Amino acid sequence: MHWQWPARFPLVQFPNPPLIVALLADLGARASSGAGHRWMLALFYASMSVWAYEEARHGDNWFRRALGIGFAAYILVMLSRALRS
């Protein structure tokens, strides 16, 4: 059993591995520059994509699934902006 709140309709829960990797990659991207920064951003987007897919597909309730879909849309927008510049 993992930590989640509230227990009957979890809105918040302990981060799963893809989200932990994404958060660490975000910190690494903020602390680096050049090629290291780009690699950390790539890792961030890849791991956030996995997290968003997992939430959208296997979320505990409608809120968690909507959160996954929302973050998937956010990632698509951010990647399309990065490709245009």
PDB file with SEQRES, HELIX, SHEET and CRYST1 records, atoms N, CA, C and O in Angstrom:
SEQRES   1 A   85  MET HIS TRP GLN TRP PRO ALA ARG PHE PRO LEU VAL GLN          
SEQRES   2 A   85  PHE PRO ASN PRO PRO LEU ILE VAL ALA LEU LEU ALA ASP          
SEQRES   3 A   85  LEU GLY ALA ARG ALA SER SER GLY ALA GLY HIS ARG TRP          
SEQRES   4 A   85  MET LEU ALA LEU PHE TYR ALA SER MET SER VAL TRP ALA          
SEQRES   5 A   85  TYR GLU GLU ALA ARG HIS GLY ASP ASN TRP PHE ARG ARG          
SEQRES   6 A   85  ALA LEU GLY ILE GLY PHE ALA ALA TYR ILE LEU VAL MET          
SEQRES   7 A   85  LEU SER ARG ALA LEU ARG SER                                  
HELIX    1 AA1 PRO A   17  ARG A   30  1                                  14    
HELIX    2 AA2 GLY A   34  HIS A   58  1                                  25    
HELIX    3 AA3 TRP A   62  ARG A   84  1                                  23    
SHEET    1 AA1 2 GLN A   4  TRP A   5  0                                        
SHEET    2 AA1 2 VAL A  12  GLN A  13 -1                                        
CRYST1    1.000    1.000    1.000  90.00  90.00  90.00 P 1           1          
ATOM      1  N   MET A   1       0.845  -1.190   0.000  1.00  0.00           N  
ATOM      2  CA  MET A   1       0.000   0.000   0.000  1.00  0.00           C  
ATOM      3  C   MET A   1       0.880   1.240   0.000  1.00  0.00           C  
ATOM      4  O   MET A   1       1.831   1.329   0.777  1.00  0.00           O  
ATOM      5  N   HIS A   2       0.579   2.168  -0.840  1.00  0.00           N  
ATOM      6  CA  HIS A   2       1.345   3.403  -0.878  1.00  0.00           C  
ATOM      7  C   HIS A   2       0.535   4.541  -0.264  1.00  0.00           C  
ATOM      8  O   HIS A   2      -0.682   4.443  -0.106  1.00  0.00           O  
ATOM      9  N   TRP A   3       1.221   5.602   0.073  1.00  0.00           N  
ATOM     10  CA  TRP A   3       0.578   6.739   0.711  1.00  0.00           C  
ATOM     11  C   TRP A   3      -0.232   7.496  -0.322  1.00  0.00           C  
ATOM     12  O   TRP A   3       0.250   7.779  -1.419  1.00  0.00           O  
ATOM     13  N   GLN A   4      -1.469   7.823   0.034  1.00  0.00           N  
ATOM     14  CA  GLN A   4      -2.316   8.649  -0.812  1.00  0.00           C  
ATOM     15  C   GLN A   4      -3.303   9.407   0.065  1.00  0.00           C  
ATOM     16  O   GLN A   4      -3.646   8.964   1.162  1.00  0.00           O  
ATOM     17  N   TRP A   5      -3.758  10.562  -0.436  1.00  0.00           N  
ATOM     18  CA  TRP A   5      -4.677  11.378   0.327  1.00  0.00           C  
ATOM     19  C   TRP A   5      -5.702  12.000  -0.597  1.00  0.00           C  
ATOM     20  O   TRP A   5      -5.335  12.434  -1.689  1.00  0.00           O  
ATOM     21  N   PRO A   6      -6.945  12.066  -0.225  1.00  0.00           N  
ATOM     22  CA  PRO A   6      -7.601  11.256   0.792  1.00  0.00           C  
ATOM     23  C   PRO A   6      -7.678   9.798   0.351  1.00  0.00           C  
ATOM     24  O   PRO A   6      -7.576   9.498  -0.839  1.00  0.00           O  
ATOM     25  N   ALA A   7      -7.853   8.917   1.287  1.00  0.00           N  
ATOM     26  CA  ALA A   7      -7.767   7.482   1.009  1.00  0.00           C  
ATOM     27  C   ALA A   7      -8.840   7.005   0.036  1.00  0.00           C  
ATOM     28  O   ALA A   7      -8.564   6.146  -0.802  1.00  0.00           O  
ATOM     29  N   ARG A   8     -10.045   7.537   0.125  1.00  0.00           N  
ATOM     30  CA  ARG A   8     -11.136   7.039  -0.727  1.00  0.00           C  
ATOM     31  C   ARG A   8     -11.122   7.620  -2.131  1.00  0.00           C  
ATOM     32  O   ARG A   8     -11.632   6.990  -3.057  1.00  0.00           O  
ATOM     33  N   PHE A   9     -10.554   8.802  -2.312  1.00  0.00           N  
ATOM     34  CA  PHE A   9     -10.499   9.461  -3.624  1.00  0.00           C  
ATOM     35  C   PHE A   9      -9.169  10.193  -3.721  1.00  0.00           C  
ATOM     36  O   PHE A   9      -9.116  11.410  -3.542  1.00  0.00           O  
ATOM     37  N   PRO A  10      -8.083   9.456  -4.006  1.00  0.00           N  
ATOM     38  CA  PRO A  10      -6.751  10.068  -3.922  1.00  0.00           C  
ATOM     39  C   PRO A  10      -6.523  11.192  -4.935  1.00  0.00           C  
ATOM     40  O   PRO A  10      -6.637  11.002  -6.146  1.00  0.00           O  
ATOM     41  N   LEU A  11      -6.203  12.344  -4.404  1.00  0.00           N  
ATOM     42  CA  LEU A  11      -5.792  13.479  -5.213  1.00  0.00           C  
ATOM     43  C   LEU A  11      -4.276  13.613  -5.195  1.00  0.00           C  
ATOM     44  O   LEU A  11      -3.672  14.044  -6.177  1.00  0.00           O  
ATOM     45  N   VAL A  12      -3.671  13.246  -4.082  1.00  0.00           N  
ATOM     46  CA  VAL A  12      -2.226  13.336  -3.884  1.00  0.00           C  
ATOM     47  C   VAL A  12      -1.740  11.965  -3.454  1.00  0.00           C  
ATOM     48  O   VAL A  12      -2.371  11.298  -2.635  1.00  0.00           O  
ATOM     49  N   GLN A  13      -0.609  11.551  -4.014  1.00  0.00           N  
ATOM     50  CA  GLN A  13      -0.020  10.279  -3.598  1.00  0.00           C  
ATOM     51  C   GLN A  13       1.496  10.375  -3.701  1.00  0.00           C  
ATOM     52  O   GLN A  13       2.035  11.308  -4.296  1.00  0.00           O  
ATOM     53  N   PHE A  14       2.172   9.399  -3.114  1.00  0.00           N  
ATOM     54  CA  PHE A  14       3.631   9.384  -3.173  1.00  0.00           C  
ATOM     55  C   PHE A  14       4.055   9.255  -4.626  1.00  0.00           C  
ATOM     56  O   PHE A  14       3.481   8.443  -5.353  1.00  0.00           O  
ATOM     57  N   PRO A  15       5.050  10.034  -5.081  1.00  0.00           N  
ATOM     58  CA  PRO A  15       5.452   9.993  -6.485  1.00  0.00           C  
ATOM     59  C   PRO A  15       5.934   8.606  -6.916  1.00  0.00           C  
ATOM     60  O   PRO A  15       6.640   7.917  -6.180  1.00  0.00           O  
ATOM     61  N   ASN A  16       5.532   8.221  -8.124  1.00  0.00           N  
ATOM     62  CA  ASN A  16       6.007   6.962  -8.679  1.00  0.00           C  
ATOM     63  C   ASN A  16       7.352   7.205  -9.381  1.00  0.00           C  
ATOM     64  O   ASN A  16       7.738   8.358  -9.569  1.00  0.00           O  
ATOM     65  N   PRO A  17       8.068   6.146  -9.770  1.00  0.00           N  
ATOM     66  CA  PRO A  17       9.417   6.322 -10.336  1.00  0.00           C  
ATOM     67  C   PRO A  17       9.510   7.296 -11.516  1.00  0.00           C  
ATOM     68  O   PRO A  17      10.433   8.110 -11.520  1.00  0.00           O  
ATOM     69  N   PRO A  18       8.613   7.270 -12.525  1.00  0.00           N  
ATOM     70  CA  PRO A  18       8.770   8.250 -13.606  1.00  0.00           C  
ATOM     71  C   PRO A  18       8.667   9.699 -13.132  1.00  0.00           C  
ATOM     72  O   PRO A  18       9.359  10.573 -13.655  1.00  0.00           O  
ATOM     73  N   LEU A  19       7.815   9.955 -12.153  1.00  0.00           N  
ATOM     74  CA  LEU A  19       7.691  11.320 -11.654  1.00  0.00           C  
ATOM     75  C   LEU A  19       8.924  11.723 -10.844  1.00  0.00           C  
ATOM     76  O   LEU A  19       9.362  12.871 -10.918  1.00  0.00           O  
ATOM     77  N   ILE A  20       9.475  10.808 -10.086  1.00  0.00           N  
ATOM     78  CA  ILE A  20      10.707  11.101  -9.341  1.00  0.00           C  
ATOM     79  C   ILE A  20      11.838  11.436 -10.304  1.00  0.00           C  
ATOM     80  O   ILE A  20      12.575  12.398 -10.090  1.00  0.00           O  
ATOM     81  N   VAL A  21      11.976  10.638 -11.369  1.00  0.00           N  
ATOM     82  CA  VAL A  21      13.016  10.902 -12.375  1.00  0.00           C  
ATOM     83  C   VAL A  21      12.784  12.269 -13.025  1.00  0.00           C  
ATOM     84  O   VAL A  21      13.732  13.026 -13.230  1.00  0.00           O  
ATOM     85  N   ALA A  22      11.532  12.585 -13.347  1.00  0.00           N  
ATOM     86  CA  ALA A  22      11.221  13.878 -13.965  1.00  0.00           C  
ATOM     87  C   ALA A  22      11.583  15.036 -13.042  1.00  0.00           C  
ATOM     88  O   ALA A  22      12.161  16.026 -13.490  1.00  0.00           O  
ATOM     89  N   LEU A  23      11.253  14.923 -11.778  1.00  0.00           N  
ATOM     90  CA  LEU A  23      11.572  15.993 -10.835  1.00  0.00           C  
ATOM     91  C   LEU A  23      13.080  16.171 -10.675  1.00  0.00           C  
ATOM     92  O   LEU A  23      13.571  17.298 -10.614  1.00  0.00           O  
ATOM     93  N   LEU A  24      13.812  15.065 -10.607  1.00  0.00           N  
ATOM     94  CA  LEU A  24      15.268  15.151 -10.505  1.00  0.00           C  
ATOM     95  C   LEU A  24      15.883  15.711 -11.782  1.00  0.00           C  
ATOM     96  O   LEU A  24      16.836  16.488 -11.719  1.00  0.00           O  
ATOM     97  N   ALA A  25      15.348  15.326 -12.945  1.00  0.00           N  
ATOM     98  CA  ALA A  25      15.846  15.856 -14.217  1.00  0.00           C  
ATOM     99  C   ALA A  25      15.568  17.348 -14.321  1.00  0.00           C  
ATOM    100  O   ALA A  25      16.390  18.089 -14.861  1.00  0.00           O  
ATOM    101  N   ASP A  26      14.423  17.804 -13.814  1.00  0.00           N  
ATOM    102  CA  ASP A  26      14.122  19.232 -13.815  1.00  0.00           C  
ATOM    103  C   ASP A  26      15.137  19.988 -12.968  1.00  0.00           C  
ATOM    104  O   ASP A  26      15.632  21.040 -13.373  1.00  0.00           O  
ATOM    105  N   LEU A  27      15.443  19.456 -11.802  1.00  0.00           N  
ATOM    106  CA  LEU A  27      16.471  20.096 -10.958  1.00  0.00           C  
ATOM    107  C   LEU A  27      17.821  20.119 -11.670  1.00  0.00           C  
ATOM    108  O   LEU A  27      18.534  21.121 -11.628  1.00  0.00           O  
ATOM    109  N   GLY A  28      18.167  19.007 -12.325  1.00  0.00           N  
ATOM    110  CA  GLY A  28      19.425  18.947 -13.068  1.00  0.00           C  
ATOM    111  C   GLY A  28      19.452  19.933 -14.216  1.00  0.00           C  
ATOM    112  O   GLY A  28      20.489  20.543 -14.475  1.00  0.00           O  
ATOM    113  N   ALA A  29      18.331  20.105 -14.914  1.00  0.00           N  
ATOM    114  CA  ALA A  29      18.269  21.060 -16.028  1.00  0.00           C  
ATOM    115  C   ALA A  29      18.433  22.487 -15.533  1.00  0.00           C  
ATOM    116  O   ALA A  29      19.074  23.306 -16.190  1.00  0.00           O  
ATOM    117  N   ARG A  30      17.857  22.787 -14.380  1.00  0.00           N  
ATOM    118  CA  ARG A  30      17.974  24.137 -13.830  1.00  0.00           C  
ATOM    119  C   ARG A  30      19.396  24.450 -13.364  1.00  0.00           C  
ATOM    120  O   ARG A  30      19.810  25.609 -13.339  1.00  0.00           O  
ATOM    121  N   ALA A  31      20.136  23.402 -12.995  1.00  0.00           N  
ATOM    122  CA  ALA A  31      21.485  23.599 -12.460  1.00  0.00           C  
ATOM    123  C   ALA A  31      22.577  23.451 -13.514  1.00  0.00           C  
ATOM    124  O   ALA A  31      23.759  23.581 -13.196  1.00  0.00           O  
ATOM    125  N   SER A  32      22.201  23.181 -14.766  1.00  0.00           N  
ATOM    126  CA  SER A  32      23.211  22.929 -15.787  1.00  0.00           C  
ATOM    127  C   SER A  32      23.009  23.845 -16.982  1.00  0.00           C  
ATOM    128  O   SER A  32      22.030  24.586 -17.068  1.00  0.00           O  
ATOM    129  N   SER A  33      23.955  23.771 -17.892  1.00  0.00           N  
ATOM    130  CA  SER A  33      23.862  24.542 -19.136  1.00  0.00           C  
ATOM    131  C   SER A  33      24.464  23.710 -20.262  1.00  0.00           C  
ATOM    132  O   SER A  33      25.068  22.664 -20.022  1.00  0.00           O  
ATOM    133  N   GLY A  34      24.296  24.181 -21.479  1.00  0.00           N  
ATOM    134  CA  GLY A  34      24.875  23.506 -22.626  1.00  0.00           C  
ATOM    135  C   GLY A  34      24.251  22.143 -22.883  1.00  0.00           C  
ATOM    136  O   GLY A  34      23.042  21.957 -22.749  1.00  0.00           O  
ATOM    137  N   ALA A  35      25.105  21.194 -23.257  1.00  0.00           N  
ATOM    138  CA  ALA A  35      24.634  19.849 -23.598  1.00  0.00           C  
ATOM    139  C   ALA A  35      24.000  19.148 -22.398  1.00  0.00           C  
ATOM    140  O   ALA A  35      23.013  18.429 -22.556  1.00  0.00           O  
ATOM    141  N   GLY A  36      24.549  19.346 -21.212  1.00  0.00           N  
ATOM    142  CA  GLY A  36      23.974  18.746 -20.012  1.00  0.00           C  
ATOM    143  C   GLY A  36      22.553  19.219 -19.772  1.00  0.00           C  
ATOM    144  O   GLY A  36      21.688  18.437 -19.380  1.00  0.00           O  
ATOM    145  N   HIS A  37      22.316  20.501 -20.009  1.00  0.00           N  
ATOM    146  CA  HIS A  37      20.974  21.067 -19.859  1.00  0.00           C  
ATOM    147  C   HIS A  37      20.010  20.413 -20.842  1.00  0.00           C  
ATOM    148  O   HIS A  37      18.897  20.038 -20.475  1.00  0.00           O  
ATOM    149  N   ARG A  38      20.444  20.278 -22.089  1.00  0.00           N  
ATOM    150  CA  ARG A  38      19.584  19.664 -23.108  1.00  0.00           C  
ATOM    151  C   ARG A  38      19.293  18.209 -22.779  1.00  0.00           C  
ATOM    152  O   ARG A  38      18.166  17.756 -22.979  1.00  0.00           O  
ATOM    153  N   TRP A  39      20.271  17.465 -22.282  1.00  0.00           N  
ATOM    154  CA  TRP A  39      20.044  16.058 -21.902  1.00  0.00           C  
ATOM    155  C   TRP A  39      19.081  15.956 -20.729  1.00  0.00           C  
ATOM    156  O   TRP A  39      18.222  15.074 -20.700  1.00  0.00           O  
ATOM    157  N   MET A  40      19.221  16.852 -19.769  1.00  0.00           N  
ATOM    158  CA  MET A  40      18.313  16.834 -18.627  1.00  0.00           C  
ATOM    159  C   MET A  40      16.883  17.183 -19.057  1.00  0.00           C  
ATOM    160  O   MET A  40      15.923  16.598 -18.554  1.00  0.00           O  
ATOM    161  N   LEU A  41      16.741  18.131 -19.981  1.00  0.00           N  
ATOM    162  CA  LEU A  41      15.408  18.460 -20.485  1.00  0.00           C  
ATOM    163  C   LEU A  41      14.798  17.278 -21.236  1.00  0.00           C  
ATOM    164  O   LEU A  41      13.608  16.995 -21.093  1.00  0.00           O  
ATOM    165  N   ALA A  42      15.605  16.597 -22.028  1.00  0.00           N  
ATOM    166  CA  ALA A  42      15.109  15.421 -22.754  1.00  0.00           C  
ATOM    167  C   ALA A  42      14.651  14.348 -21.771  1.00  0.00           C  
ATOM    168  O   ALA A  42      13.601  13.734 -21.962  1.00  0.00           O  
ATOM    169  N   LEU A  43      15.429  14.123 -20.729  1.00  0.00           N  
ATOM    170  CA  LEU A  43      15.046  13.146 -19.707  1.00  0.00           C  
ATOM    171  C   LEU A  43      13.772  13.584 -18.987  1.00  0.00           C  
ATOM    172  O   LEU A  43      12.906  12.760 -18.695  1.00  0.00           O  
ATOM    173  N   PHE A  44      13.659  14.880 -18.702  1.00  0.00           N  
ATOM    174  CA  PHE A  44      12.460  15.408 -18.067  1.00  0.00           C  
ATOM    175  C   PHE A  44      11.229  15.142 -18.929  1.00  0.00           C  
ATOM    176  O   PHE A  44      10.235  14.605 -18.440  1.00  0.00           O  
ATOM    177  N   TYR A  45      11.289  15.512 -20.205  1.00  0.00           N  
ATOM    178  CA  TYR A  45      10.131  15.312 -21.081  1.00  0.00           C  
ATOM    179  C   TYR A  45       9.800  13.840 -21.274  1.00  0.00           C  
ATOM    180  O   TYR A  45       8.626  13.472 -21.311  1.00  0.00           O  
ATOM    181  N   ALA A  46      10.814  12.996 -21.397  1.00  0.00           N  
ATOM    182  CA  ALA A  46      10.566  11.563 -21.571  1.00  0.00           C  
ATOM    183  C   ALA A  46       9.900  10.965 -20.332  1.00  0.00           C  
ATOM    184  O   ALA A  46       8.912  10.240 -20.444  1.00  0.00           O  
ATOM    185  N   SER A  47      10.435  11.266 -19.167  1.00  0.00           N  
ATOM    186  CA  SER A  47       9.868  10.685 -17.949  1.00  0.00           C  
ATOM    187  C   SER A  47       8.501  11.284 -17.618  1.00  0.00           C  
ATOM    188  O   SER A  47       7.636  10.576 -17.102  1.00  0.00           O  
ATOM    189  N   MET A  48       8.285  12.575 -17.904  1.00  0.00           N  
ATOM    190  CA  MET A  48       6.961  13.157 -17.696  1.00  0.00           C  
ATOM    191  C   MET A  48       5.943  12.554 -18.661  1.00  0.00           C  
ATOM    192  O   MET A  48       4.772  12.398 -18.317  1.00  0.00           O  
ATOM    193  N   SER A  49       6.391  12.218 -19.865  1.00  0.00           N  
ATOM    194  CA  SER A  49       5.493  11.572 -20.825  1.00  0.00           C  
ATOM    195  C   SER A  49       5.056  10.204 -20.323  1.00  0.00           C  
ATOM    196  O   SER A  49       3.886   9.837 -20.433  1.00  0.00           O  
ATOM    197  N   VAL A  50       6.009   9.449 -19.770  1.00  0.00           N  
ATOM    198  CA  VAL A  50       5.670   8.144 -19.203  1.00  0.00           C  
ATOM    199  C   VAL A  50       4.711   8.317 -18.034  1.00  0.00           C  
ATOM    200  O   VAL A  50       3.724   7.589 -17.930  1.00  0.00           O  
ATOM    201  N   TRP A  51       4.989   9.268 -17.159  1.00  0.00           N  
ATOM    202  CA  TRP A  51       4.117   9.510 -16.013  1.00  0.00           C  
ATOM    203  C   TRP A  51       2.710   9.904 -16.471  1.00  0.00           C  
ATOM    204  O   TRP A  51       1.719   9.385 -15.957  1.00  0.00           O  
ATOM    205  N   ALA A  52       2.626  10.825 -17.441  1.00  0.00           N  
ATOM    206  CA  ALA A  52       1.320  11.282 -17.918  1.00  0.00           C  
ATOM    207  C   ALA A  52       0.541  10.124 -18.544  1.00  0.00           C  
ATOM    208  O   ALA A  52      -0.662   9.992 -18.315  1.00  0.00           O  
ATOM    209  N   TYR A  53       1.212   9.296 -19.322  1.00  0.00           N  
ATOM    210  CA  TYR A  53       0.545   8.139 -19.918  1.00  0.00           C  
ATOM    211  C   TYR A  53       0.026   7.197 -18.833  1.00  0.00           C  
ATOM    212  O   TYR A  53      -1.120   6.750 -18.887  1.00  0.00           O  
ATOM    213  N   GLU A  54       0.868   6.900 -17.856  1.00  0.00           N  
ATOM    214  CA  GLU A  54       0.460   5.988 -16.776  1.00  0.00           C  
ATOM    215  C   GLU A  54      -0.728   6.541 -16.002  1.00  0.00           C  
ATOM    216  O   GLU A  54      -1.644   5.793 -15.660  1.00  0.00           O  
ATOM    217  N   GLU A  55      -0.726   7.832 -15.723  1.00  0.00           N  
ATOM    218  CA  GLU A  55      -1.856   8.434 -15.013  1.00  0.00           C  
ATOM    219  C   GLU A  55      -3.112   8.411 -15.873  1.00  0.00           C  
ATOM    220  O   GLU A  55      -4.191   8.072 -15.389  1.00  0.00           O  
ATOM    221  N   ALA A  56      -2.976   8.774 -17.159  1.00  0.00           N  
ATOM    222  CA  ALA A  56      -4.138   8.803 -18.041  1.00  0.00           C  
ATOM    223  C   ALA A  56      -4.717   7.408 -18.248  1.00  0.00           C  
ATOM    224  O   ALA A  56      -5.934   7.250 -18.353  1.00  0.00           O  
ATOM    225  N   ARG A  57      -3.875   6.423 -18.304  1.00  0.00           N  
ATOM    226  CA  ARG A  57      -4.326   5.058 -18.589  1.00  0.00           C  
ATOM    227  C   ARG A  57      -4.732   4.291 -17.331  1.00  0.00           C  
ATOM    228  O   ARG A  57      -5.705   3.537 -17.352  1.00  0.00           O  
ATOM    229  N   HIS A  58      -3.988   4.479 -16.233  1.00  0.00           N  
ATOM    230  CA  HIS A  58      -4.187   3.651 -15.038  1.00  0.00           C  
ATOM    231  C   HIS A  58      -4.439   4.463 -13.769  1.00  0.00           C  
ATOM    232  O   HIS A  58      -4.270   3.942 -12.666  1.00  0.00           O  
ATOM    233  N   GLY A  59      -4.841   5.733 -13.905  1.00  0.00           N  
ATOM    234  CA  GLY A  59      -5.080   6.564 -12.724  1.00  0.00           C  
ATOM    235  C   GLY A  59      -6.155   5.983 -11.817  1.00  0.00           C  
ATOM    236  O   GLY A  59      -7.064   5.298 -12.286  1.00  0.00           O  
ATOM    237  N   ASP A  60      -6.051   6.256 -10.515  1.00  0.00           N  
ATOM    238  CA  ASP A  60      -6.982   5.699  -9.525  1.00  0.00           C  
ATOM    239  C   ASP A  60      -8.417   6.196  -9.682  1.00  0.00           C  
ATOM    240  O   ASP A  60      -9.355   5.502  -9.289  1.00  0.00           O  
ATOM    241  N   ASN A  61      -8.598   7.389 -10.251  1.00  0.00           N  
ATOM    242  CA  ASN A  61      -9.941   7.955 -10.389  1.00  0.00           C  
ATOM    243  C   ASN A  61      -9.949   8.926 -11.564  1.00  0.00           C  
ATOM    244  O   ASN A  61      -8.930   9.119 -12.227  1.00  0.00           O  
ATOM    245  N   TRP A  62     -11.099   9.532 -11.814  1.00  0.00           N  
ATOM    246  CA  TRP A  62     -11.216  10.425 -12.962  1.00  0.00           C  
ATOM    247  C   TRP A  62     -10.296  11.628 -12.844  1.00  0.00           C  
ATOM    248  O   TRP A  62      -9.783  12.112 -13.853  1.00  0.00           O  
ATOM    249  N   PHE A  63     -10.076  12.123 -11.624  1.00  0.00           N  
ATOM    250  CA  PHE A  63      -9.203  13.276 -11.438  1.00  0.00           C  
ATOM    251  C   PHE A  63      -7.771  12.943 -11.838  1.00  0.00           C  
ATOM    252  O   PHE A  63      -7.128  13.726 -12.538  1.00  0.00           O  
ATOM    253  N   ARG A  64      -7.263  11.793 -11.403  1.00  0.00           N  
ATOM    254  CA  ARG A  64      -5.890  11.398 -11.737  1.00  0.00           C  
ATOM    255  C   ARG A  64      -5.747  11.152 -13.238  1.00  0.00           C  
ATOM    256  O   ARG A  64      -4.717  11.492 -13.820  1.00  0.00           O  
ATOM    257  N   ARG A  65      -6.763  10.568 -13.871  1.00  0.00           N  
ATOM    258  CA  ARG A  65      -6.716  10.347 -15.321  1.00  0.00           C  
ATOM    259  C   ARG A  65      -6.742  11.684 -16.064  1.00  0.00           C  
ATOM    260  O   ARG A  65      -6.019  11.864 -17.044  1.00  0.00           O  
ATOM    261  N   ALA A  66      -7.573  12.623 -15.600  1.00  0.00           N  
ATOM    262  CA  ALA A  66      -7.616  13.959 -16.221  1.00  0.00           C  
ATOM    263  C   ALA A  66      -6.289  14.687 -16.037  1.00  0.00           C  
ATOM    264  O   ALA A  66      -5.842  15.408 -16.930  1.00  0.00           O  
ATOM    265  N   LEU A  67      -5.665  14.498 -14.882  1.00  0.00           N  
ATOM    266  CA  LEU A  67      -4.356  15.099 -14.637  1.00  0.00           C  
ATOM    267  C   LEU A  67      -3.328  14.574 -15.641  1.00  0.00           C  
ATOM    268  O   LEU A  67      -2.530  15.343 -16.176  1.00  0.00           O  
ATOM    269  N   GLY A  68      -3.349  13.272 -15.894  1.00  0.00           N  
ATOM    270  CA  GLY A  68      -2.449  12.691 -16.883  1.00  0.00           C  
ATOM    271  C   GLY A  68      -2.692  13.237 -18.276  1.00  0.00           C  
ATOM    272  O   GLY A  68      -1.741  13.541 -18.996  1.00  0.00           O  
ATOM    273  N   ILE A  69      -3.952  13.368 -18.666  1.00  0.00           N  
ATOM    274  CA  ILE A  69      -4.286  13.912 -19.981  1.00  0.00           C  
ATOM    275  C   ILE A  69      -3.853  15.378 -20.084  1.00  0.00           C  
ATOM    276  O   ILE A  69      -3.342  15.811 -21.116  1.00  0.00           O  
ATOM    277  N   GLY A  70      -4.064  16.128 -19.010  1.00  0.00           N  
ATOM    278  CA  GLY A  70      -3.651  17.533 -18.992  1.00  0.00           C  
ATOM    279  C   GLY A  70      -2.152  17.699 -19.133  1.00  0.00           C  
ATOM    280  O   GLY A  70      -1.690  18.559 -19.884  1.00  0.00           O  
ATOM    281  N   PHE A  71      -1.391  16.890 -18.422  1.00  0.00           N  
ATOM    282  CA  PHE A  71       0.065  16.987 -18.534  1.00  0.00           C  
ATOM    283  C   PHE A  71       0.557  16.493 -19.882  1.00  0.00           C  
ATOM    284  O   PHE A  71       1.556  17.003 -20.389  1.00  0.00           O  
ATOM    285  N   ALA A  72      -0.114  15.515 -20.480  1.00  0.00           N  
ATOM    286  CA  ALA A  72       0.257  15.069 -21.827  1.00  0.00           C  
ATOM    287  C   ALA A  72       0.063  16.214 -22.817  1.00  0.00           C  
ATOM    288  O   ALA A  72       0.908  16.429 -23.686  1.00  0.00           O  
ATOM    289  N   ALA A  73      -1.040  16.949 -22.695  1.00  0.00           N  
ATOM    290  CA  ALA A  73      -1.281  18.106 -23.564  1.00  0.00           C  
ATOM    291  C   ALA A  73      -0.217  19.179 -23.332  1.00  0.00           C  
ATOM    292  O   ALA A  73       0.282  19.770 -24.290  1.00  0.00           O  
ATOM    293  N   TYR A  74       0.131  19.435 -22.072  1.00  0.00           N  
ATOM    294  CA  TYR A  74       1.165  20.416 -21.740  1.00  0.00           C  
ATOM    295  C   TYR A  74       2.500  20.029 -22.380  1.00  0.00           C  
ATOM    296  O   TYR A  74       3.189  20.882 -22.940  1.00  0.00           O  
ATOM    297  N   ILE A  75       2.861  18.766 -22.302  1.00  0.00           N  
ATOM    298  CA  ILE A  75       4.124  18.308 -22.873  1.00  0.00           C  
ATOM    299  C   ILE A  75       4.115  18.496 -24.387  1.00  0.00           C  
ATOM    300  O   ILE A  75       5.113  18.933 -24.960  1.00  0.00           O  
ATOM    301  N   LEU A  76       3.005  18.172 -25.040  1.00  0.00           N  
ATOM    302  CA  LEU A  76       2.909  18.360 -26.487  1.00  0.00           C  
ATOM    303  C   LEU A  76       3.065  19.832 -26.865  1.00  0.00           C  
ATOM    304  O   LEU A  76       3.758  20.147 -27.832  1.00  0.00           O  
ATOM    305  N   VAL A  77       2.440  20.722 -26.129  1.00  0.00           N  
ATOM    306  CA  VAL A  77       2.557  22.160 -26.406  1.00  0.00           C  
ATOM    307  C   VAL A  77       3.998  22.620 -26.226  1.00  0.00           C  
ATOM    308  O   VAL A  77       4.536  23.328 -27.077  1.00  0.00           O  
ATOM    309  N   MET A  78       4.629  22.219 -25.118  1.00  0.00           N  
ATOM    310  CA  MET A  78       6.007  22.643 -24.857  1.00  0.00           C  
ATOM    311  C   MET A  78       6.974  22.107 -25.909  1.00  0.00           C  
ATOM    312  O   MET A  78       7.875  22.820 -26.350  1.00  0.00           O  
ATOM    313  N   LEU A  79       6.788  20.858 -26.308  1.00  0.00           N  
ATOM    314  CA  LEU A  79       7.669  20.282 -27.330  1.00  0.00           C  
ATOM    315  C   LEU A  79       7.440  20.952 -28.689  1.00  0.00           C  
ATOM    316  O   LEU A  79       8.399  21.169 -29.431  1.00  0.00           O  
ATOM    317  N   SER A  80       6.207  21.278 -29.023  1.00  0.00           N  
ATOM    318  CA  SER A  80       5.967  21.940 -30.306  1.00  0.00           C  
ATOM    319  C   SER A  80       6.578  23.340 -30.307  1.00  0.00           C  
ATOM    320  O   SER A  80       7.100  23.779 -31.331  1.00  0.00           O  
ATOM    321  N   ARG A  81       6.522  24.041 -29.187  1.00  0.00           N  
ATOM    322  CA  ARG A  81       7.178  25.357 -29.083  1.00  0.00           C  
ATOM    323  C   ARG A  81       8.693  25.224 -29.226  1.00  0.00           C  
ATOM    324  O   ARG A  81       9.331  26.039 -29.892  1.00  0.00           O  
ATOM    325  N   ALA A  82       9.257  24.211 -28.609  1.00  0.00           N  
ATOM    326  CA  ALA A  82      10.704  24.022 -28.689  1.00  0.00           C  
ATOM    327  C   ALA A  82      11.136  23.680 -30.116  1.00  0.00           C  
ATOM    328  O   ALA A  82      12.206  24.102 -30.554  1.00  0.00           O  
ATOM    329  N   LEU A  83      10.330  22.936 -30.828  1.00  0.00           N  
ATOM    330  CA  LEU A  83      10.683  22.571 -32.197  1.00  0.00           C  
ATOM    331  C   LEU A  83      10.543  23.735 -33.164  1.00  0.00           C  
ATOM    332  O   LEU A  83      11.231  23.777 -34.184  1.00  0.00           O  
ATOM    333  N   ARG A  84       9.669  24.674 -32.860  1.00  0.00           N  
ATOM    334  CA  ARG A  84       9.499  25.851 -33.724  1.00  0.00           C  
ATOM    335  C   ARG A  84      10.610  26.874 -33.547  1.00  0.00           C  
ATOM    336  O   ARG A  84      10.874  27.651 -34.464  1.00  0.00           O  
ATOM    337  N   SER A  85      11.259  26.896 -32.412  1.00  0.00           N  
ATOM    338  CA  SER A  85      12.286  27.918 -32.171  1.00  0.00           C  
ATOM    339  C   SER A  85      13.649  27.466 -32.602  1.00  0.00           C  
ATOM    340  O   SER A  85      14.619  28.212 -32.466  1.00  0.00           O  
TER     341      SER A  85                                                      
END                                                                             
